[in-house]
Amino acid sequence: MIDRLVILGATGDLTLPFTAQPVLSEPPDCARPLLDVLLGNAALSIRGDEAQEDRRVLAPVTPAWPGDMVTLAEHPAASDGPAPVRSS
């Protein structure tokens, strides 16, 4: 366990002892993906090229959302999802 912080400066070294206790035993859900990435687990992340493709697909739709020009199928949480769309 590291119990000190060493700062290397131009005029010499400065050693500052410190101790720290974890505040939470588990990080909050919103912090978990970031922690996983920092620990090398990218299972909940996407690559840069995936993000670019997502933007490309959504670019034509995004400007229409504020004007309610895009019909979004809504459904209650924990349901089986929206009703199927029937083509005419």
N, C-alpha and C positions, 0 to 999 in steps of 0.2 A: 504494500500500500504506500502510495506517495503521501508524505506528510509535510512537504515543504515546497515552496515555489522559488526557483532560482531565476533571477532576472540578470541577464548579462548586459552590462552597460559599458560605455566607452571608458569610464574612469574606474571601473572595477565591478566586482560582483556584489550583489545585494541578495541575501537570503532572508526570506520572510516565512517563518513557520506558520502553519495554519492547520486547522482541523475542520472537517465538514461532516454533517450528518444528512442523509437523504431526507427530504421533506415528505415525500410520498413513497410508499412501497411499490406502487405501480403508477406509471405516467397516465395522465388523462387520455381518453380515446383520441382526442384531436392531436395529441403529440405522438401517438404511437407510430404512424407512418414515417415521420421525420426521424424518430429514434431508430426505427428499423433500417432506414437508409444509412444513417450514421454507423450502424453496427454491421453494415454490409448485406442486409437482407432487402433486396429490391422487389420482393414479390408483390407489394402493393403500389409499386411505382410504374411509370411508363417511360419509354425511351424518348429522346428528343424527336426522332422521326415519327413516332406515334403521335406525339403532341402536335406536330406540324400537320399531319394528315387529319387529325381531329379538327384543327382550325380550318383547313381547306374545306372539309365537308360542311362545317357549320357556318362558314362565312356568308353564303347566300341567305341563310335562314335568320341569322342573328339580327339584322336590321328590321326584320318584319315582326319580331316578338313584341316590342313596345306598343305597336299599333294593333295588336290582336289579329294580325293578318295570318298567323300560323295557328292552326287548330291543334292544341295539345290534348291528348287523351289523358284525362285525370281519373284517378281511382283512389279509394281509401287506403290508408296505410295498412299493411299486413293482409291485404286482399290478394286475389289471384291476378290482379292487374286489370287494365282496361278491357272493355268488351272488344272483340275482334271487329276490324273495319271491313265492311262488305263492299266489294266493288260492284258498280252497276253495269 
